[in-house]
Each structure stands twice: as structure tokens, then as C-alpha cells.
Amino acid sequence: MEPSSQPLQPPIDSLPIRRALVSVSDKTGLEEFGKQLQALGVEILSTGGTAATLRESGAEVTDVSTITEFPEILGGRVKTLHPLVHGAILHRTGHPDDDADLASHGITPIDLVVVNLYPFQQTLAKHPNADFQQLIEYIDIGGPTMIRATAKNAAFKAVVCDPSDYQGIVDELASNGGISWATRQDLSSKAFQQTAQYDAAISTWMMGRSMEGRDAESSHVAPEQSTQGPSNAEFLSTLTIDASPQHVLRYGENPHQNASFYGNLDHLVDVFHGKELSFNNILDLDAGLRLLSEFVEAQPTCAILKHTVPCGVASASTVHEAWTKAYASDPTSPFGGILLFNWEIDAETASALDEIFSEMVVAPDFSKEAELLLTQKKNRRLVRLKKYPSDPLHIQSMLDGILAQQRDALDAQEFDFIQDELLDHETKQTAAFAWKITRHVKSNGIVLCNGQQLIGTGTGQTSRVDAVRQALEKAKQYGHNLQGAVLASDAFFPFADNVDLAATHGIQTIIQPGGSVRDDEVLQAAIKHGITMILTGKRHFRH
């Protein structure tokens, strides 16, 4: 279908409002707005609960069903989807054919449409695991249709979808007798933005359900068939992003960069003390929570991050011991970093970590004594963890486009070595601990662990042997014992020199994915040095 070829009529400079259709889910300010419109001589049409609220406030209201001579049906699913409504909205004032159509069908124009939508996003946030059939009842159909129709016809109509705009509309009508073309363009832009965000939220939810279903199906596939993920044909052909609301940040990665966060932080964390999160705080918090989520069911664990890279990680029998060991991983780097815990912080731990400067402390909870102590420093951000991030996609802007991939994740098959009776219990536990950390280090990435403690990190190096060297030097710098330590690599070893170097420092166990064309050469070097080599079969690059 092609758009009408009839000559375009110029937009009305100042649109007088004689007739308004009001149908809202969010009734904030509705009663006062209705009274003010009526005082200005505006006829009000309405539906359902909105009409009842307006009548209770004393406003005179005409039911839309009276105009259409058709009742609301299907439990309210169909109220305004009718030519007598949409003809009145899409009519172009002064357009001869439009005027003739309205006269022929007895349609009276509607000048102002006031609509906001069923609270789909809010309901999803409160009930993320709600049944599909329950949530779809919060997907508005008539509302977006009226909003889009009016926004499209902004040259001749006005649309209001935000209660915060009510008073401005009333003031402009009272002062000028109409709504200006400039105001209507702003309202139209806002309307399309709202419907786009609404549809994006629905699309994102449905995409998540689809990907969860695909993951559930893949869990029943043989291991060798389930490691590759969906094919390109199965991946998203079109990406719709739900990125609202906006939180304006003080600045971006650097002070000269403007920045905002789009999303709902409140459902993940409660920043209950200190300054608002900065751009860099959010980057570190995301990286830290994704690392900490590897240890949800573990004993008390502490992770310390600096510039999104773990510089200290430890698990222990108490929170204080976990902190002490994590800090000892690299006592220099935690200054100005973020500290994360998977258990409640007690007074003893709070007293210890209070001795260093940190940007942020994150935990599921804080004891009363710990909170009292840590809130004494006004700029330290204290964050109560509600839940871990679970978005299924990793999205970045690249080359004037969007780069999207499924989130990296560990498979149970990567830990099959736990069942190997030839490995002692301590080696298995240390290897598993190291492997969980490795994928959170930037490639080329190497981690060294002894027991349940990170003792050395090689990160972001352009050659793997340099990453190995960096990790070993870090461990030696802070006096860590390499006897019994496990070296983990996020990707295969391209040459045997990595193994040779590790052997000179007493490393006896290496865990890596394998997959190099020189795997045989690397394995032979390990055998020569008496090193146990664990192959997981899955690479975990992080750029």
C-alpha cells in the first residue's frame, strides 16, 4: 500500500482542543487534568476505569462505546479499535477527501488523545517468572495504536502519553487557546519513543524466553553436539534493544565524555550509601557480579576488581578469612578498586577492609555493626546485592553498528575432570576454582591459584607466554607459594614454551581448553616436566 498522493495540508500553527479522548493505565494527575480540560470547554471521551475515575472527580464524560455504538468486548481487549475512533484521530483538517469521509460517516474529529499503556515493564520487573499467558494480558494493543495514529497525525492532532506533560498542556491552552506545532512535534517524538521502548521490552522478553527454551533443548543433546551454540541461522535476524529508563551520569570513562546508563539498576542492586555510581563503577560492578556469580553456592567468597580485572579472589570458611586471602593475592592493586562478597559482611571484615580506600563495597547484606562503621566514609559506595545480572546477550556498538553475541558461560562438561580418580581432591578443587576465574580475565589471560586463592594474574597480554610470565612474576612478587599451584589459561597454548616456563617455577598442574595444532607438542612438554595437563575442550576469550 502506498501513502496518499493527495496534496499535503500545512500543519495547524495553534491547534484548538474541542474534543479529547482520554484512556490511561497510569492515573497519576488524571482527576485534576480532567477538571482542567472541562473548565477549558473540552468534551471528554473515555473508556472503562478511566471514565469511572473522571466521573468520580466530577467531570462529564462520554463513553467511547456510546460513540461507536459497540460495547467493549473480550474482557476489555477491544475498546477503541473502531473506524469511528481512528477516523476521528487520523483525519487531516482541511483535506477535502478527509472532510468528505467524516461527513459521510458521521464522524466528529478528536483533537487530543491522552493515552498511556498497560504496565508491561513494571509487571515483568515485579514478576519475572510469571506465566506467559498472565504476562501477555499486560501487552497493550489499543493504546499503542491510538498513540501512533495521533503521533503520525501531529500536524493536525496532539498526543499526550506522559502525566508529567498534563500541566504544560493546560497552561498552553489557557494562555494561547491552542497547542503549538512545536509542542505537538515534541509530543509526537515522545510518543513514538514510548511505543518503541514498549515494543522493545516485549520483544526482549520474548527473545529471552526463546533463548531459554533453546538452551533447555540443548541440555538434552550429546556433549560433543552442544558446545557450539546456535548456528547463525538460528541467531537473531533483527535485534531489538529495550534500553530504558535513562540515568544521566556525571561523565563517561573520562571527564570530557558525556554518558548515561539505560536500564533498571534497582532490580539488581541497592546503592544505599555514598555517591551515585559512575560510568567506570558500573563497568566494574558488572564485571564483578559476573565473576561473583560463579560462587553463588560456594563458601564465603571475596572478589576484588580493578578496571574490570580480578586482582584478588578467595573462598574460605569465614568472610573475614576470604577477605584476608583475597587482599593478599595482590596487596597493591585493591587501592581504588571494588570489593565484592557473596555473604553478609560482618563487623570484623568491615573493620579490616575499612583500612584501605575502595570505590565500592558490594554484598548481599551488611551487619548493623558493619554498616555503622562503613557509612562513616561518605564517599564510599555501599551496595546491597539483590540478584545477579542474567541478560542473555552481550551487546557492543562497533563500526557504526551493533555487535551481539550470547553470553559466555561454563558448561558442566568442562568440569568432568572432577570425576577423574587419578587427580587428588586438592588439585581438583584448585583447578575448578582457577577455571571459574580464568574466563573473567582479559585475553591473553592466565591465572594462578593455590587452594581457593588467586595468587597471580596475567591479563591482556599480546602473547600467551608473556601472560604466563606476568602471572608468575606477580605470584613471586607477593611471596606466594607455587608448590601445588594450578595454572589456568583461557585459551590453548600455541607453543610449548608456556609449559617450559611454568615448569621452571614448579607448576605441576595446568588447566586449559586445548585445540592448538601443536597440542601434541604441548602435551609432550608437560609429560617431560611431570606436569598434569587438564583439557576442558572450551575456550573462554574475553576482549
N, C-alpha and C positions, 0 to 999 in steps of 0.2 A: 504494500500500500504506500502510495506517495503522499506527502503533505499537500494540503490545499494550495492550488495555484492562484487563488483569488488575491487581488491587491491587498497588501498589509495595511491595516489601520494604525495610525500613530498611537503610542501609549497615552493614556489619560494622565495629564500633569498632576492633578489632585483628584483622587477618587473619593467621591462621597459614598458613605456607607448607609444604605437604606435597609438592607436585609442581610442577616448573618446566620450561618449555620454553625452551631456550637455542639461538639460531641467529643468529650475528653475522658481519658482514663485518670490522669493526674488532675485532681480537682483543686489544687492549690490556687487560691485567689479567685476561684470561679464565681462565688456568690457576689463579691464586690464588683467584679468585672461585668457581670450580668446586669447589675443595678445601674452601673455607669453607662453601659450601652443603651439600656432602655431610657435613661434620662436624656440621652442624646437623640432619641426618637428612632432607634434601630429596632426593626422587627427581628425577633429571635426564633429560629427553628432549632429543634434539638431532638435527641433520642434518649431512650432508656433512663439510666441513672443520672445522666447529666441533666435531663429535663426535670427529673424529680428534685435534684439539688437546687436548680434555679427557681423552681416553683416554691420550694420551702423558704427561699430567701425573699420571696415576694415579687419575683419577676414574672412577666407574662410570657408564656412560651407556647409555640405551635409545634405539635409533634410532626416529625417528618412523615410518618405514616398517614397523617391527615392530608398532606400534600400529594403523596404518591397514591393514596387510596389502596395501599398494600401494607399489610401488617409486617412487623418483624417476625422472621421465621427461623427455623433451625436453631432454636435456643439462643437467638440473638446473633447468629453468624451472618445473617443477611438483614441489614437495616437500611443502608444508604445506597446500595448498588442498584440504581434505578435511573433511567434516562431523564426523569423529571428533576432529579438532583444534579446529575452530571451535566445535563444540558444547561442548567441554570449556572453551573460553575464555569464550563468551558465556552460559554457564549462570549463573542468578541463584540463589544459595544461599537455600534456604528457600522458593523459589517452587514451589508444588505441581506445576504443569504441567511446569516445567523439570526438577524432580527425577524426574518420571514419564518424561519423554523420555529422560533419561540412563540410567535403569534399563532402559527398554525396548530401547535400542540398545547397551547395554553400554559406555557412555562414562564414563570416570573424569575428574573435574574437574581442570583445570590452574589453579593458584592464581597463579603468577608467570610472566610472559612477558618474556624478555630478548632483545631484537632490536635490531640497528642495520642500516643499509641499505647496499646496494651503493654504492660511492663515485662516484656520477654527477658531482657537482660537482667533485670533485678530478680526475677523469679529463678532464672538459671543460676545466678550467683548464690541465692539462698538454698536452692535445692538442685545441686549439680548432678545428682544421681536420680532425679525424678524420672518417672516413666515417660517414654516417648509420647504416648497418647495424652498424657497430662500436659506436657510442655507445649505441644502444638496448639493447644487451646489458647495459649498466650501469644500466638502469632497473629497479628492484626492484618486484616485484608482490606476492609472498607476504609480504615483510617489512612493508610499509605496511598490508597487510590485517590481519595479526596485531596490529600496534601499534594501529591504530584500533579493532579489536574489543575489545582489552583495555582501552584508554583509555576507550572508551564504557562498559565494564562495571566502572569503577573502584570502584563501591560494593561489589563482591564479588571483584575481582581486582587485581593490581598489575602495572604495566608499567615496564620499565627499558630506555631506549634510549641512555643515555649512560654510558660506562665510569666516568666520574667519580662516579657515584652508587652504584657497587658497594659500597664500604666502608660507606657510610651505611646501606644495606640490611642488610648483615651485622651491623653494630653494633646496629641496632634489633631485629633478630630475636633476637640474643644477649641483649639487655637485657630486651625486653618479650615475647618469644615470638610476635610478630606485627608486621605493618606497619600503622600507624595510618591512619585515614580521612583525616586531614590530609595525611599523606605521600603517600597514594595520589592525592589530588586534585592535589597539586603535580606528581607524576609524570605524571599524565594530561594536565595542561596542557602540560607539556614535550613529551610525545609528540605531541600534535596540532600543536604549534608546529613540531616537526621534520618531520612529514609535510607540513605546509603549505609549509614552506621547500623541501622536496624537490620537491614538485609544481610550485612556483613556478619553481624553477631549470629544470625540464624544459620548462615552458610558455614561459619566456623564451627558452630555446634554440630551441625550435621556432618561436616567433614571429619570432625573428631570421632563421632560415632562410627563413621565408615572405616576410619583407620583402625579404631579399636577392634571392630569386627574382623578386619583383615588380619590384625595381629593375633586375635583369638584363633582364627582359622590356621594361621601359620604355626601355632604351637602344637598342632597335631601332625605336622609334616616331619619327615625324617630329618635329623640334624643337618646332614650334608645338603639338604634341599632348602633349608630355612634360613641360611645365613646371608643370603644375598639381598633380602628385602624385596619390595615390589619392583616389577620391571618399569621402564619408562612409560610404557603404555598404560600401566595401572596407576601411575602417579598423576597428580592433579594437572588437568589440562588448562585450568584457569584458577588463579589464586585470588581469593577474596580475603582481605585482612580487616578484622574488627579491631580498631585501634582507638578506643575512646574509654573514658574521658581523658582530656589533656591536663597534665600537671606541668606548668611552666617552671623550669629550673633556673637557678641563679645564672648559670652559664654551662657550657658544654665541657668537653675534655680539657679545654683551656679557657681562660677568662675572656678571650676575644670571640668565642663561639657561642651563639645563642643555642638553646636546647630546650626540649620538652620531653616528658615521658607520657606515652599514650597507653593507658591500661588501668587496671584496678589493683594497686598495690595492697589496698586494705584487706583483701581477702587472703593474702599470703602473710603479711606481717603487720605489726602494730609498732610504729616508731613512737614510743611513749615518753622519750626524753631526748633532749639535745636538738641540734639544728635539723632542718629538713634534709632529706637525702639529696646528695649532689649527683651529677651525671656519673662521675667515677665511683661514687658509693654504690650506685645501682648496678654498674658493671661488676664490681667486686662482690656485691651481695648475691647476684645471680650465679656467678661462678662458685661462690662459697656454698650456697644452698644445694647446688647440683652435686658438689663434692660430698657435702654432709649427708645428702640423701642416700649415699652408698652405705651409710652406717645407721640407718633408722632403727634397726632391730639389734644393733651391737651394744656392747657395754659402753659406759661413758666415753665419749669421743670429743676431742677438740681439734679444730682445723684453723690454721692461721694463714691468711692470704694477703699478698701484696701485689698490686697490679694484676689481679685475677689469677695469679700463680700461687699454688700452695708452697709455703716455706716452712710449715710445721704441721704435722698431723700425728696424733697418737690416740690410742684407745687404752684404757686401764680400768682398774676395779673401782676407782672413785673419780669424780670430776676434777678434783684438785690434782690428783696424780696425772690424769690425762693432760691437763693444762701444763704441768711442770715438764712432762716429757715432750709435748708439742713445742713449747717455748725453747727447750734445749736442742731441738732439731737444728735451729739456726737462730741464736740469740740476737743477732744483729738486725735481721730483716723485719721482725714484727713491729718495729717502731713506725707508727703511722699506718699500720695495716688494719685488717678487720679480724675479729676473733669470733669464732662460731662454736657452739656447743649443741650436742643432741640431748642433753639432760639439763635439768634445772641447775642454775648457778647458786652455790651456797656461799655463806659468809667467808669461809676460808679461801675459796677460789677467788671471790671478788677482791679480797684483800691483796692477794698475790698479783692479779692482773692489773690492779689499780696502780701498781708501781711503774708501769710503762705507759707511754702515750699511745692510744689507739683511736682510730676514727670511729669504730663501731663495735659493739658487743651484741651478739645475737644468741638467743637461747629460747627454748620453749617456755621457760619461766625463770623468775628470779626470786630467791627467798626474800622475806621482808628486810632482813639484815643486809643482804647483798644489794638490794635496790636502794636502801637508805645510803649505803656507802658510795655506790657508783653514781648516784644522781648528784653527788656533791660537785662534780665537774660538769659545768653547764653545757659545754660544747661537745661532750662525748655522747654519741648517739647510742641509745639503748633500744634494742629491737626485740620484741616478743614474737617468736615464730609461731604462726598459726598452721601453716601447711607448706609443703614443698611445691615448687613450680612443676607443672605437668603438661605444658603446651607440647603438642606432638611435632611441631616444625621448628627448625632453626632457620631464621629469615634474615638476610642482609641485603642492603642496597649495593648493587655493583653495576658498573658500566651502563649507567642510566637505566638500569632495570632492577629486577628483584631476583636474588639467588635463594632458592629454598631447598631444604633437604630434611629428611626425617632426623629426629634427634638421635645421636649416638647412644647406644645402650649396650650393657653387658648381657650376654646370653648365659644361661645355666651351663651350657656345654663347655664354656671357657674355663669352668671350674671342675671339669671331670677329673683333673689330677688329684683332687681331694680324696678320691677313691683308690688312688694308687698305693698299694701296700708297701711298695719299695721306698716310699718317702716317709720320713719321720713326721710326727704330728707338728712339731715346732716349725719345720720347713714348710709344710703345707699351709699353716696359718699365716706365716710371714709372707709367703708367695701370694696368697689370696689378698692379704692386706695391701701389698705393693701393687698388685694388678688393678685393684679398685682405684688407686690414686693415679696410676700412670696416665689414664685417658684424660685427666684433668690438667696435665702439664703440656705446655705448648711444644709442638714438634720442632725439631727432633727432640724427643723427650725421654729422659732416663730418670728413674727414681731408685734410691737405695733405701731399704728398710731392714731393721733388725728387731725381731719381735714385732710388737704392734706400734712401732715408732718409725716415722720418716727420719732418715739421718743424712740424706744427701739428694740434691735435685740438679739435674742438667736440663735446661729448658731453652727452647727457641734457638738452638744452635743449627748452623747450616751444614754441619756434618755430624753423623751419629757418634763417631769416635770422640769428637770434641764435647758432645753432651755427656758421654761416659766419663771423660776426663774431668769435666766440670763437677759432676756429681761426686766423684771420688775425692776431688780436692776439697769440696765443701765438707764432706764427712771427716776428712783428716783435719781440716781447719778447726773444727769444734770438738776434736778428740773422741770421735765415735769409734766404737769397736766394730771392725769389719768382719771379724770371725763370726760365721753363722749368718751374715747378712745376705739378703737376696737382692739382685739387680733386676729391675723390670724395664723393658723397652716398649714404647708404644707401637713400634713397627719392627720389621725384620732387620737383621744385621747384614749390610751389603758385603762386608768383608770380615775376615776372621780377626782383624786387628783389634776390634772391640773386645772380643773374648780374651785375646792375649793381654790386653791392658787390664781388664778386670782381674785376670789370674794373678798378675804381679802384685795386686793389693789383697789377695787372699779370698776373693769372692768364690764361693763354692756352689751357688745356685743362681741360675738366670731363668727368667720367665719372659717369653716374647712370642709373637704370633707365628713366626716362620713365614715362608713364602718367597724367600730370595732364591735367585738362580744359583746362588752359592751356598745354599743350605747345607749341602754335604760337607763343604769345606769348613763352614762354621761349626757344624756338629763334630767334625773330626778334631778341630781345635779344642772344643770343650772336653772331648774324651781324653785328649793328650794332657790337659791340665787337671783332669779329675773333677770337672765341673758338671753338675747335674743341669740339663737343659730341659725346661718345660715349654712345650709348644701349645698355644691356645687356639690357633687357627683363625684369629680375628684381629685385624689391625685397628688401631684407635688414634688416627691422626687428629690433631687439633691445631688449627691455624689462627 
